Amino acid sequence: MRKTFNRLRAALKFDRGEYDRHLDRLRKGNEDLEALRGQAAVLEQCEVQVAHPELRNRMPSYISTNQTLSSRAYATLAASFKCNDVAHAQHLAALSLDGGWSERLHLDIAIYYISAGLKK
């Protein structure tokens, strides 16, 4: 009976160092979990802002003005541009509108054509 008691006591021996290591791992895991919860909350707020545009900050008015002018200039160019050269298979256009906060705007237009491979 004494041998059994000694074996049982050896098996149930309490090691303070091991207990502290496990406790530190548990605390570190809880800190990591708390950080993840914080990150999830921030991501959830971002999703709400994307899902509800009215909650987003509005862009400065000059950006909206530049976007409107760019789209109008492109629409006007697309509607009025005509090329009667049969050697041109396709045309590509790029518009660059620069102005920012100033009252003056600068518009650059680049037109590129793709050759149809026909000889004149």
N, CA, C and O atoms as a GROMACS GRO file, in nm:
protein
  480
    1MET      N    1   0.082  -0.118   0.000
    1MET     CA    2   0.000   0.000   0.000
    1MET      C    3   0.087   0.126   0.000
    1MET      O    4   0.054   0.224  -0.065
    2ARG      N    5   0.196   0.122   0.071
    2ARG     CA    6   0.285   0.236   0.076
    2ARG      C    7   0.343   0.265  -0.063
    2ARG      O    8   0.355   0.381  -0.101
    3LYS      N    9   0.380   0.160  -0.139
    3LYS     CA   10   0.434   0.179  -0.273
    3LYS      C   11   0.331   0.245  -0.364
    3LYS      O   12   0.364   0.333  -0.443
    4THR      N   13   0.207   0.202  -0.352
    4THR     CA   14   0.100   0.260  -0.433
    4THR      C   15   0.081   0.407  -0.398
    4THR      O   16   0.064   0.491  -0.487
    5PHE      N   17   0.085   0.438  -0.269
    5PHE     CA   18   0.070   0.577  -0.225
    5PHE      C   19   0.186   0.663  -0.277
    5PHE      O   20   0.164   0.776  -0.321
    6ASN      N   21   0.308   0.611  -0.273
    6ASN     CA   22   0.424   0.687  -0.323
    6ASN      C   23   0.415   0.709  -0.475
    6ASN      O   24   0.448   0.817  -0.524
    7ARG      N   25   0.370   0.606  -0.548
    7ARG     CA   26   0.353   0.622  -0.693
    7ARG      C   27   0.245   0.726  -0.724
    7ARG      O   28   0.260   0.806  -0.816
    8LEU      N   29   0.138   0.723  -0.648
    8LEU     CA   30   0.030   0.818  -0.668
    8LEU      C   31   0.076   0.961  -0.637
    8LEU      O   32   0.041   1.054  -0.709
    9ARG      N   33   0.153   0.978  -0.531
    9ARG     CA   34   0.204   1.110  -0.493
    9ARG      C   35   0.301   1.161  -0.600
    9ARG      O   36   0.300   1.280  -0.632
   10ALA      N   37   0.383   1.074  -0.655
   10ALA     CA   38   0.478   1.112  -0.760
   10ALA      C   39   0.402   1.154  -0.887
   10ALA      O   40   0.442   1.248  -0.956
   11ALA      N   41   0.294   1.084  -0.916
   11ALA     CA   42   0.215   1.116  -1.036
   11ALA      C   43   0.141   1.248  -1.020
   11ALA      O   44   0.121   1.319  -1.119
   12LEU      N   45   0.101   1.281  -0.900
   12LEU     CA   46   0.024   1.404  -0.875
   12LEU      C   47   0.111   1.519  -0.825
   12LEU      O   48   0.059   1.618  -0.774
   13LYS      N   49   0.242   1.505  -0.840
   13LYS     CA   50   0.335   1.606  -0.789
   13LYS      C   51   0.308   1.741  -0.857
   13LYS      O   52   0.292   1.746  -0.979
   14PHE      N   53   0.304   1.846  -0.781
   14PHE     CA   54   0.275   1.981  -0.829
   14PHE      C   55   0.407   2.051  -0.859
   14PHE      O   56   0.492   2.065  -0.771
   15ASP      N   57   0.422   2.095  -0.983
   15ASP     CA   58   0.542   2.168  -1.024
   15ASP      C   59   0.504   2.314  -1.047
   15ASP      O   60   0.436   2.346  -1.145
   16ARG      N   61   0.547   2.400  -0.960
   16ARG     CA   62   0.511   2.542  -0.964
   16ARG      C   63   0.562   2.608  -1.094
   16ARG      O   64   0.491   2.691  -1.152
   17GLY      N   65   0.681   2.574  -1.138
   17GLY     CA   66   0.737   2.633  -1.261
   17GLY      C   67   0.653   2.599  -1.383
   17GLY      O   68   0.626   2.686  -1.466
   18GLU      N   69   0.613   2.474  -1.394
   18GLU     CA   70   0.530   2.432  -1.507
   18GLU      C   71   0.394   2.501  -1.502
   18GLU      O   72   0.339   2.542  -1.604
   19TYR      N   73   0.340   2.512  -1.379
   19TYR     CA   74   0.211   2.580  -1.361
   19TYR      C   75   0.222   2.725  -1.408
   19TYR      O   76   0.133   2.774  -1.478
   20ASP      N   77   0.330   2.795  -1.372
   20ASP     CA   78   0.348   2.934  -1.413
   20ASP      C   79   0.365   2.947  -1.564
   20ASP      O   80   0.314   3.042  -1.624
   21ARG      N   81   0.436   2.854  -1.626
   21ARG     CA   82   0.452   2.856  -1.773
   21ARG      C   83   0.318   2.841  -1.843
   21ARG      O   84   0.288   2.913  -1.938
   22HIS      N   85   0.237   2.748  -1.795
   22HIS     CA   86   0.104   2.729  -1.855
   22HIS      C   87   0.016   2.852  -1.833
   22HIS      O   88  -0.059   2.892  -1.922
   23LEU      N   89   0.025   2.911  -1.716
   23LEU     CA   90  -0.053   3.031  -1.686
   23LEU      C   91  -0.009   3.147  -1.775
   23LEU      O   92  -0.094   3.223  -1.823
   24ASP      N   93   0.121   3.162  -1.798
   24ASP     CA   94   0.170   3.268  -1.887
   24ASP      C   95   0.123   3.247  -2.030
   24ASP      O   96   0.086   3.343  -2.098
   25ARG      N   97   0.123   3.122  -2.078
   25ARG     CA   98   0.073   3.091  -2.212
   25ARG      C   99  -0.075   3.126  -2.224
   25ARG      O  100  -0.120   3.178  -2.326
   26LEU      N  101  -0.151   3.096  -2.118
   26LEU     CA  102  -0.294   3.127  -2.119
   26LEU      C  103  -0.317   3.278  -2.123
   26LEU      O  104  -0.404   3.325  -2.196
   27ARG      N  105  -0.240   3.353  -2.045
   27ARG     CA  106  -0.252   3.499  -2.045
   27ARG      C  107  -0.215   3.558  -2.181
   27ARG      O  108  -0.282   3.647  -2.232
   28LYS      N  109  -0.107   3.506  -2.240
   28LYS     CA  110  -0.066   3.553  -2.373
   28LYS      C  111  -0.174   3.522  -2.476
   28LYS      O  112  -0.202   3.605  -2.562
   29GLY      N  113  -0.233   3.403  -2.469
   29GLY     CA  114  -0.341   3.368  -2.560
   29GLY      C  115  -0.461   3.460  -2.545
   29GLY      O  116  -0.525   3.496  -2.643
   30ASN      N  117  -0.492   3.497  -2.421
   30ASN     CA  118  -0.604   3.589  -2.397
   30ASN      C  119  -0.573   3.728  -2.452
   30ASN      O  120  -0.662   3.794  -2.506
   31GLU      N  121  -0.447   3.773  -2.440
   31GLU     CA  122  -0.410   3.902  -2.496
   31GLU      C  123  -0.423   3.901  -2.648
   31GLU      O  124  -0.472   3.996  -2.709
   32ASP      N  125  -0.377   3.791  -2.710
   32ASP     CA  126  -0.388   3.779  -2.855
   32ASP      C  127  -0.535   3.779  -2.898
   32ASP      O  128  -0.571   3.841  -2.998
   33LEU      N  129  -0.618   3.709  -2.823
   33LEU     CA  130  -0.761   3.704  -2.855
   33LEU      C  131  -0.824   3.842  -2.842
   33LEU      O  132  -0.908   3.880  -2.924
   34GLU      N  133  -0.785   3.916  -2.741
   34GLU     CA  134  -0.837   4.052  -2.723
   34GLU      C  135  -0.794   4.143  -2.839
   34GLU      O  136  -0.873   4.225  -2.886
   35ALA      N  137  -0.670   4.127  -2.885
   35ALA     CA  138  -0.622   4.206  -2.999
   35ALA      C  139  -0.700   4.170  -3.125
   35ALA      O  140  -0.736   4.258  -3.203
   36LEU      N  141  -0.727   4.043  -3.146
   36LEU     CA  142  -0.805   4.000  -3.263
   36LEU      C  143  -0.947   4.055  -3.258
   36LEU      O  144  -1.002   4.095  -3.360
   37ARG      N  145  -1.005   4.056  -3.141
   37ARG     CA  146  -1.140   4.112  -3.128
   37ARG      C  147  -1.140   4.260  -3.164
   37ARG      O  148  -1.233   4.308  -3.229
   38GLY      N  149  -1.036   4.333  -3.121
   38GLY     CA  150  -1.026   4.475  -3.157
   38GLY      C  151  -1.012   4.495  -3.306
   38GLY      O  152  -1.075   4.584  -3.363
   39GLN      N  153  -0.930   4.411  -3.370
   39GLN     CA  154  -0.914   4.420  -3.515
   39GLN      C  155  -1.044   4.387  -3.587
   39GLN      O  156  -1.078   4.452  -3.687
   40ALA      N  157  -1.117   4.289  -3.538
   40ALA     CA  158  -1.245   4.253  -3.599
   40ALA      C  159  -1.344   4.368  -3.589
   40ALA      O  160  -1.420   4.393  -3.682
   41ALA      N  161  -1.342   4.439  -3.477
   41ALA     CA  162  -1.432   4.554  -3.461
   41ALA      C  163  -1.397   4.664  -3.560
   41ALA      O  164  -1.487   4.726  -3.617
   42VAL      N  165  -1.268   4.689  -3.581
   42VAL     CA  166  -1.226   4.792  -3.676
   42VAL      C  167  -1.267   4.752  -3.818
   42VAL      O  168  -1.316   4.836  -3.894
   43LEU      N  169  -1.247   4.624  -3.855
   43LEU     CA  170  -1.287   4.578  -3.987
   43LEU      C  171  -1.437   4.588  -4.006
   43LEU      O  172  -1.484   4.621  -4.115
   44GLU      N  173  -1.512   4.560  -3.903
   44GLU     CA  174  -1.658   4.569  -3.912
   44GLU      C  175  -1.700   4.713  -3.938
   44GLU      O  176  -1.793   4.737  -4.016
   45GLN      N  177  -1.634   4.810  -3.875
   45GLN     CA  178  -1.665   4.950  -3.900
   45GLN      C  179  -1.634   4.987  -4.045
   45GLN      O  180  -1.709   5.061  -4.107
   46CYS      N  181  -1.523   4.935  -4.099
   46CYS     CA  182  -1.487   4.962  -4.239
   46CYS      C  183  -1.594   4.907  -4.332
   46CYS      O  184  -1.632   4.972  -4.429
   47GLU      N  185  -1.642   4.786  -4.304
   47GLU     CA  186  -1.745   4.726  -4.387
   47GLU      C  187  -1.873   4.808  -4.384
   47GLU      O  188  -1.941   4.821  -4.485
   48VAL      N  189  -1.907   4.864  -4.268
   48VAL     CA  190  -2.027   4.947  -4.258
   48VAL      C  191  -2.010   5.072  -4.343
   48VAL      O  192  -2.104   5.114  -4.410
   49GLN      N  193  -1.890   5.132  -4.341
   49GLN     CA  194  -1.868   5.252  -4.420
   49GLN      C  195  -1.877   5.223  -4.569
   49GLN      O  196  -1.931   5.304  -4.645
   50VAL      N  197  -1.826   5.108  -4.613
   50VAL     CA  198  -1.833   5.074  -4.754
   50VAL      C  199  -1.977   5.040  -4.794
   50VAL      O  200  -2.023   5.078  -4.901
   51ALA      N  201  -2.049   4.969  -4.705
   51ALA     CA  202  -2.185   4.928  -4.736
   51ALA      C  203  -2.281   5.047  -4.737
   51ALA      O  204  -2.382   5.044  -4.807
   52HIS      N  205  -2.250   5.151  -4.662
   52HIS     CA  206  -2.337   5.269  -4.653
   52HIS      C  207  -2.260   5.393  -4.696
   52HIS      O  208  -2.196   5.458  -4.614
   53PRO      N  209  -2.266   5.426  -4.826
   53PRO     CA  210  -2.187   5.539  -4.875
   53PRO      C  211  -2.220   5.671  -4.806
   53PRO      O  212  -2.136   5.760  -4.799
   54GLU      N  213  -2.341   5.682  -4.755
   54GLU     CA  214  -2.378   5.808  -4.689
   54GLU      C  215  -2.300   5.828  -4.559
   54GLU      O  216  -2.294   5.940  -4.508
   55LEU      N  217  -2.240   5.722  -4.507
   55LEU     CA  218  -2.161   5.733  -4.385
   55LEU      C  219  -2.016   5.769  -4.414
   55LEU      O  220  -1.943   5.809  -4.323
   56ARG      N  221  -1.974   5.756  -4.539
   56ARG     CA  222  -1.836   5.788  -4.575
   56ARG      C  223  -1.816   5.939  -4.579
   56ARG      O  224  -1.910   6.015  -4.598
   57ASN      N  225  -1.691   5.980  -4.560
   57ASN     CA  226  -1.658   6.122  -4.576
   57ASN      C  227  -1.670   6.159  -4.722
   57ASN      O  228  -1.631   6.083  -4.810
   58ARG      N  229  -1.723   6.275  -4.747
   58ARG     CA  230  -1.737   6.320  -4.885
   58ARG      C  231  -1.602   6.371  -4.936
   58ARG      O  232  -1.519   6.422  -4.860
   59MET      N  233  -1.582   6.355  -5.067
   59MET     CA  234  -1.459   6.405  -5.129
   59MET      C  235  -1.469   6.556  -5.142
   59MET      O  236  -1.578   6.612  -5.146
   60PRO      N  237  -1.354   6.621  -5.150
   60PRO     CA  238  -1.356   6.766  -5.173
   60PRO      C  239  -1.429   6.797  -5.303
   60PRO      O  240  -1.428   6.717  -5.396
   61SER      N  241  -1.492   6.912  -5.309
   61SER     CA  242  -1.576   6.947  -5.423
   61SER      C  243  -1.498   6.956  -5.553
   61SER      O  244  -1.552   6.927  -5.660
   62TYR      N  245  -1.370   6.995  -5.546
   62TYR     CA  246  -1.294   7.008  -5.671
   62TYR      C  247  -1.274   6.871  -5.738
   62TYR      O  248  -1.264   6.865  -5.860
   63ILE      N  249  -1.270   6.763  -5.661
   63ILE     CA  250  -1.255   6.630  -5.721
   63ILE      C  251  -1.382   6.595  -5.798
   63ILE      O  252  -1.376   6.543  -5.909
   64SER      N  253  -1.496   6.622  -5.737
   64SER     CA  254  -1.622   6.596  -5.805
   64SER      C  255  -1.633   6.680  -5.933
   64SER      O  256  -1.679   6.630  -6.036
   65THR      N  257  -1.591   6.804  -5.926
   65THR     CA  258  -1.593   6.892  -6.044
   65THR      C  259  -1.502   6.837  -6.153
   65THR      O  260  -1.542   6.832  -6.269
   66ASN      N  261  -1.381   6.795  -6.117
   66ASN     CA  262  -1.288   6.738  -6.214
   66ASN      C  263  -1.342   6.610  -6.277
   66ASN      O  264  -1.326   6.588  -6.397
   67GLN      N  265  -1.407   6.527  -6.197
   67GLN     CA  266  -1.465   6.404  -6.251
   67GLN      C  267  -1.577   6.435  -6.350
   67GLN      O  268  -1.586   6.372  -6.455
   68THR      N  269  -1.660   6.531  -6.317
   68THR     CA  270  -1.770   6.571  -6.406
   68THR      C  271  -1.714   6.626  -6.536
   68THR      O  272  -1.761   6.590  -6.644
   69LEU      N  273  -1.615   6.716  -6.527
   69LEU     CA  274  -1.556   6.775  -6.647
   69LEU      C  275  -1.487   6.669  -6.732
   69LEU      O  276  -1.497   6.673  -6.855
   70SER      N  277  -1.418   6.573  -6.669
   70SER     CA  278  -1.351   6.467  -6.745
   70SER      C  279  -1.451   6.382  -6.821
   70SER      O  280  -1.432   6.353  -6.939
   71SER      N  281  -1.558   6.342  -6.754
   71SER     CA  282  -1.656   6.257  -6.821
   71SER      C  283  -1.726   6.333  -6.934
   71SER      O  284  -1.755   6.274  -7.038
   72ARG      N  285  -1.753   6.462  -6.914
   72ARG     CA  286  -1.816   6.542  -7.022
   72ARG      C  287  -1.722   6.559  -7.140
   72ARG      O  288  -1.763   6.550  -7.255
   73ALA      N  289  -1.593   6.584  -7.110
   73ALA     CA  290  -1.496   6.600  -7.219
   73ALA      C  291  -1.481   6.471  -7.297
   73ALA      O  292  -1.472   6.474  -7.420
   74TYR      N  293  -1.478   6.358  -7.229
   74TYR     CA  294  -1.466   6.229  -7.297
   74TYR      C  295  -1.590   6.202  -7.382
   74TYR      O  296  -1.578   6.155  -7.495
   75ALA      N  297  -1.709   6.229  -7.328
   75ALA     CA  298  -1.833   6.208  -7.403
   75ALA      C  299  -1.837   6.296  -7.527
   75ALA      O  300  -1.878   6.252  -7.634
   76THR      N  301  -1.794   6.422  -7.513
   76THR     CA  302  -1.791   6.514  -7.627
   76THR      C  303  -1.693   6.466  -7.733
   76THR      O  304  -1.723   6.469  -7.852
   77LEU      N  305  -1.575   6.423  -7.689
   77LEU     CA  306  -1.475   6.373  -7.783
   77LEU      C  307  -1.526   6.249  -7.855
   77LEU      O  308  -1.510   6.236  -7.977
   78ALA      N  309  -1.586   6.157  -7.781
   78ALA     CA  310  -1.637   6.033  -7.842
   78ALA      C  311  -1.748   6.062  -7.943
   78ALA      O  312  -1.758   5.996  -8.046
   79ALA      N  313  -1.831   6.163  -7.913
   79ALA     CA  314  -1.942   6.194  -8.003
   79ALA      C  315  -1.898   6.270  -8.127
   79ALA      O  316  -1.957   6.255  -8.234
   80SER      N  317  -1.793   6.352  -8.114
   80SER     CA  318  -1.757   6.440  -8.226
   80SER      C  319  -1.636   6.392  -8.305
   80SER      O  320  -1.614   6.442  -8.416
   81PHE      N  321  -1.558   6.300  -8.255
   81PHE     CA  322  -1.437   6.258  -8.325
   81PHE      C  323  -1.471   6.169  -8.444
   81PHE      O  324  -1.542   6.069  -8.431
   82LYS      N  325  -1.419   6.208  -8.560
   82LYS     CA  326  -1.441   6.128  -8.679
   82LYS      C  327  -1.309   6.119  -8.754
   82LYS      O  328  -1.237   6.218  -8.770
   83CYS      N  329  -1.279   6.000  -8.799
   83CYS     CA  330  -1.159   5.979  -8.880
   83CYS      C  331  -1.200   5.901  -9.003
   83CYS      O  332  -1.254   5.791  -8.992
   84ASN      N  333  -1.176   5.957  -9.118
   84ASN     CA  334  -1.216   5.892  -9.244
   84ASN      C  335  -1.104   5.811  -9.306
   84ASN      O  336  -1.116   5.764  -9.419
   85ASP      N  337  -0.995   5.794  -9.235
   85ASP     CA  338  -0.882   5.719  -9.289
   85ASP      C  339  -0.909   5.569  -9.273
   85ASP      O  340  -0.919   5.519  -9.161
   86VAL      N  341  -0.921   5.498  -9.386
   86VAL     CA  342  -0.954   5.356  -9.381
   86VAL      C  343  -0.838   5.272  -9.328
   86VAL      O  344  -0.856   5.156  -9.292
   87ALA      N  345  -0.720   5.330  -9.323
   87ALA     CA  346  -0.603   5.258  -9.271
   87ALA      C  347  -0.604   5.251  -9.118
   87ALA      O  348  -0.525   5.178  -9.058
   88HIS      N  349  -0.692   5.326  -9.057
   88HIS     CA  350  -0.702   5.324  -8.911
   88HIS      C  351  -0.814   5.230  -8.870
   88HIS      O  352  -0.931   5.257  -8.897
   89ALA      N  353  -0.781   5.121  -8.805
   89ALA     CA  354  -0.882   5.022  -8.766
   89ALA      C  355  -0.954   5.065  -8.638
   89ALA      O  356  -1.073   5.041  -8.622
   90GLN      N  357  -0.880   5.128  -8.549
   90GLN     CA  358  -0.940   5.163  -8.419
   90GLN      C  359  -0.866   5.284  -8.364
   90GLN      O  360  -0.748   5.305  -8.391
   91HIS      N  361  -0.939   5.362  -8.286
   91HIS     CA  362  -0.880   5.478  -8.220
   91HIS      C  363  -0.895   5.465  -8.070
   91HIS      O  364  -0.996   5.417  -8.019
   92LEU      N  365  -0.793   5.510  -8.000
   92LEU     CA  366  -0.797   5.511  -7.853
   92LEU      C  367  -0.767   5.654  -7.809
   92LEU      O  368  -0.684   5.722  -7.870
   93ALA      N  369  -0.833   5.699  -7.705
   93ALA     CA  370  -0.811   5.835  -7.656
   93ALA      C  371  -0.788   5.832  -7.506
   93ALA      O  372  -0.849   5.753  -7.433
   94ALA      N  373  -0.700   5.918  -7.462
   94ALA     CA  374  -0.675   5.934  -7.319
   94ALA      C  375  -0.688   6.081  -7.285
   94ALA      O  376  -0.635   6.168  -7.355
   95LEU      N  377  -0.758   6.108  -7.179
   95LEU     CA  378  -0.776   6.246  -7.133
   95LEU      C  379  -0.709   6.261  -6.996
   95LEU      O  380  -0.715   6.171  -6.912
   96SER      N  381  -0.646   6.374  -6.978
   96SER     CA  382  -0.586   6.405  -6.849
   96SER      C  383  -0.630   6.545  -6.809
   96SER      O  384  -0.600   6.642  -6.877
   97LEU      N  385  -0.699   6.553  -6.699
   97LEU     CA  386  -0.749   6.681  -6.650
   97LEU      C  387  -0.674   6.714  -6.523
   97LEU      O  388  -0.673   6.636  -6.428
   98ASP      N  389  -0.611   6.830  -6.520
   98ASP     CA  390  -0.534   6.871  -6.405
   98ASP      C  391  -0.580   7.009  -6.362
   98ASP      O  392  -0.595   7.099  -6.445
   99GLY      N  393  -0.602   7.025  -6.234
   99GLY     CA  394  -0.645   7.156  -6.188
   99GLY      C  395  -0.638   7.168  -6.038
   99GLY      O  396  -0.594   7.270  -5.985
  100GLY      N  397  -0.680   7.064  -5.970
  100GLY     CA  398  -0.676   7.067  -5.824
  100GLY      C  399  -0.763   7.176  -5.767
  100GLY      O  400  -0.881   7.188  -5.800
  101TRP      N  401  -0.702   7.256  -5.680
  101TRP     CA  402  -0.779   7.359  -5.609
  101TRP      C  403  -0.791   7.488  -5.690
  101TRP      O  404  -0.872   7.575  -5.657
  102SER      N  405  -0.712   7.502  -5.794
  102SER     CA  406  -0.711   7.629  -5.867
  102SER      C  407  -0.836   7.644  -5.954
  102SER      O  408  -0.908   7.547  -5.978
  103GLU      N  409  -0.857   7.766  -5.999
  103GLU     CA  410  -0.972   7.795  -6.087
  103GLU      C  411  -0.943   7.752  -6.230
  103GLU      O  412  -1.036   7.729  -6.308
  104ARG      N  413  -0.814   7.742  -6.266
  104ARG     CA  414  -0.776   7.703  -6.402
  104ARG      C  415  -0.759   7.553  -6.410
  104ARG      O  416  -0.702   7.491  -6.320
  105LEU      N  417  -0.808   7.497  -6.518
  105LEU     CA  418  -0.793   7.354  -6.543
  105LEU      C  419  -0.710   7.335  -6.669
  105LEU      O  420  -0.718   7.415  -6.763
  106HIS      N  421  -0.633   7.229  -6.672
  106HIS     CA  422  -0.550   7.198  -6.787
  106HIS      C  423  -0.592   7.061  -6.838
  106HIS      O  424  -0.591   6.963  -6.764
  107LEU      N  425  -0.630   7.054  -6.966
  107LEU     CA  426  -0.677   6.930  -7.026
  107LEU      C  427  -0.578   6.885  -7.133
  107LEU      O  428  -0.549   6.959  -7.226
  108ASP      N  429  -0.528   6.763  -7.119
  108ASP     CA  430  -0.442   6.703  -7.220
  108ASP      C  431  -0.520   6.591  -7.287
  108ASP      O  432  -0.590   6.515  -7.221
  109ILE      N  433  -0.508   6.582  -7.419
  109ILE     CA  434  -0.574   6.477  -7.495
  109ILE      C  435  -0.469   6.406  -7.579
  109ILE      O  436  -0.390   6.469  -7.648
  110ALA      N  437  -0.470   6.274  -7.572
  110ALA     CA  438  -0.381   6.195  -7.658
  110ALA      C  439  -0.469   6.098  -7.736
  110ALA      O  440  -0.550   6.025  -7.678
  111ILE      N  441  -0.453   6.099  -7.868
  111ILE     CA  442  -0.532   6.010  -7.954
  111ILE      C  443  -0.435   5.918  -8.025
  111ILE      O  444  -0.334   5.962  -8.082
  112TYR      N  445  -0.466   5.791  -8.022
  112TYR     CA  446  -0.380   5.688  -8.080
  112TYR      C  447  -0.464   5.604  -8.174
  112TYR      O  448  -0.580   5.574  -8.145
  113TYR      N  449  -0.407   5.566  -8.285
  113TYR     CA  450  -0.483   5.480  -8.376
  113TYR      C  451  -0.410   5.348  -8.396
  113TYR      O  452  -0.287   5.341  -8.384
  114ILE      N  453  -0.485   5.246  -8.424
  114ILE     CA  454  -0.432   5.114  -8.454
  114ILE      C  455  -0.448   5.094  -8.604
  114ILE      O  456  -0.558   5.110  -8.658
  115SER      N  457  -0.341   5.060  -8.670
  115SER     CA  458  -0.342   5.045  -8.815
  115SER      C  459  -0.420   4.920  -8.855
  115SER      O  460  -0.410   4.815  -8.792
  116ALA      N  461  -0.495   4.935  -8.960
  116ALA     CA  462  -0.573   4.823  -9.013
  116ALA      C  463  -0.485   4.735  -9.102
  116ALA      O  464  -0.530   4.628  -9.145
  117GLY      N  465  -0.364   4.776  -9.130
  117GLY     CA  466  -0.275   4.696  -9.214
  117GLY      C  467  -0.297   4.718  -9.362
  117GLY      O  468  -0.239   4.648  -9.445
  118LEU      N  469  -0.382   4.815  -9.396
  118LEU     CA  470  -0.411   4.843  -9.538
  118LEU      C  471  -0.311   4.944  -9.590
  118LEU      O  472  -0.268   5.033  -9.516
  119LYS      N  473  -0.275   4.933  -9.714
  119LYS     CA  474  -0.184   5.030  -9.776
  119LYS      C  475  -0.266   5.124  -9.864
  119LYS      O  476  -0.360   5.081  -9.931
  120LYS      N  477  -0.230   5.249  -9.863
  120LYS     CA  478  -0.301   5.348  -9.944
  120LYS      C  479  -0.257   5.341 -10.087
  120LYS      O  480  -0.306   5.417 -10.170
   0.00000   0.00000   0.00000
